[in-house]
Amino acid sequence: MVNYKLYYFNMKGRGELIRLLFAVSGQKYEDFRIDNNDWPEYKSKAPFGQAPYLEITNGKKTIILSQSVAIGRFLARKFGLAGKGDEEQAMVDMYGDQISDLLNEFAKFMMEKDETKKKEIYQKLETEIIPYHMKFFEAKLSESKSGFFFDSGLTWIDLYLFNLLGLLGEQRNQLFEHFKAVKTLYDKVSEYGKIKAYLETRPETAM
């Protein structure tokens, strides 16, 4: 029997894609939320000194995976959420990398301490960066018959974009006025079986 233990902070951030994958698959795992004061202890166990990281124990063998998207792709393959066939999986990964580019830009805003610079970053995000990326997602989603990125159904990138849209807070409602297919994706994931149940019970966090 394989046991999974996720190490991350009490926030959505880069760890929520992993939690969503566990939720939709129904796979049991331990969601260990690190207190900020205890981070030095757990940082030493992380392969690259970063969270999230996932501890996987299978019998006497334990491995630790780091990097949120690498973990997400690993679990997606395990749970049948990586796409159908090599070509679709490559396309899924391509869009996943594009979502990562946008998430990295958003992270700059979240990490900035200087309030003046933070406002400047936010303005650029709102008027340039987010719309630039969203037009690619909108175009792909508009072609789909399933409401997800691919006609074959839900993949990990649907969950990935869903989480990023959640991190945008109320701003996403303004986006939805211009990107209708993106809104459809957000709504479909929100109502998707085990995801809906998870969203109703997950801890409330600031981000």
N, C-alpha and C positions, 0 to 999 in steps of 0.2 A: 504493500500500500504506500502510495506517495503522499507525503505531507508537505504543505506549503505554508510558509510564514512570511508575510509582507512587512517590511520595516519602512515606515514613513511617518511623517508628522501628522498632527491632527488638523489636516487641511486637505483640500481636493488636489490642487496643483498638478504636479507631474505623477502623482500616485493614483489618481482617480481612474485613469484608463485601465489600470491593472485591476482595481476593485470592480469596475464595470464588467470586465471580462470574466472575472470569477462569478459575479452576480448572474450574468446571462447564461453561463454554462451550468450553474448549479453546483460547481465544484466547491467543496468546503476548504477553508483556509483560515489561518490566524491573521487577523488584521491588527498588527501591533503598532500602536501610535506612540511615537517617541516624544517624550517631553523635551522641550528645548534645552532645559538644564541638564538633561542626561545625554544630549547628543554626543559630547566627546567620547563617552564610553562606546556608543554604537558606531560612531564614525570610524573607529579603529578596525571594526569588523567589515566595513564596506570595501569592496575591491578597489574603488577609486576615491574613497573618502566622501562619497555622496549618497544621498537617498533620493528615490527609493532603491531598495535592493530586496531580492527575493531569495529566501532560503528554501531549498528543495531537498527533502530527505526521502530517500528510497532505500529502505532496509538500513544497512550500515553505511551507505554512501550519502554524503551531503555535499551539494554544490551551492554556490551563491552567485546569482546573476545580478548585475547592475545595469544601469542605463534603462530608463523607463520604456523607451520604444523597443529596445532589444527584448526586454521582458514581455512587452505587449505582443510582439511578433511571435515569440516562443509560445506563449499561451494561446494565441490565435491559431497557430498550427495544431496545437494539442486539441483545441476545442472545435475545430472545423470552421473557423471564422477568418481564415487567411485568404479566401477566394478560391474559385474553382479552376484548377489547372495552373500550369506554370505561367502562361501569359497573363491570365487575370491576376494571379498573385503578384506578378511584377508590376502591373498597373496599380493594384492596391498599394503596394509599397511606394510607388511613385507619388501617389496622392498623399500617402502618409508622410512622406518627406516634406511635401509642400505644406501640410498642416503644421509640421514641426517648425518650419521656417517662420510661420506666423506666430506660433506659440513662443518662440524665442524672442520675437519682437515684443510681444506682450509682456514677457518676463522682464525686459529692460524697464518697462514702466513700473512693474510691481516692485522691483528691487531698488529703484532710484529713491534716494533719501532727500535730496534737495527739491523742495516744493516747486520752485520756479522751473527747474529742468523737467520735473515730473509733468507739469502742465504742458510744456512744450512737446514732450514725448507723446502725451495723450492726444494733443491736437493733431499731430502727424499721424498717429495711429487711426484716429477717427476719420480724418479726411483723405488720407492717402493709402496707408499700408493695409488696413483691414479691407477696404473696398477693392484694392488691387488683388488680394488673394481670393476674396469671396467671388469675384467674377469667374474665376476658374472653377471653383466648386459649384457655382450656380449653373454654369454651362454643362458640366458633367451630370449633375443631378437632374437637370431638365430633360436630358436624353433618356433617363432611366424609367423603366416601367414599374419598378418596385417601390420607388420613393427613397431607396437607399442609393449609394453610389453605383452599385452594379445590379443588374437584373436578377442575378443569382440569389440575392438576398443580403442579409446583414453581414457585414464584415467589421473587423476591428477599427477601420478608419471611420466608420459611421459613429462609433462610440467615441473615438478620438475627437472628431469635430464637435460632437454633441457636448463633450466636456468643456472644450474651449469656448463654445458659445455660452455655456453656463457660467464660466468665469467672467464673461463680459458683463454680466448683470443686466440691468435694465437697458443698457445700450443695444443689446441684441434686438429689442423690439423695433428700434429705429432701422436697424439693418434689414429686418424681415420685411419692411415696407418696400425695399428695393430688390430683395433676394428671396422670392417666393418659394423656390425649390429648396433652398436652405432651411426655410421655416418648416416646410413639409417634413424634411429629414428630422429636424429637432422635435417636432410633434410626434412623429412615428416612433422615435427612440424613447421618448418620454412615456409612451403608452405600451411599449413592447414588453409583454409578459413579465418575466422575472425582473427586468429593469424597473418597471413601474413599482413593483413591490419593494425593491431595494431603495428607490428614491424616497419612498414614503417612510422608510425606517432609518436611513443613514443619518449620522450625527450632523447637527447644524454647525457649520463652520463659516468663518468670515470669508474664506476664499478656497 
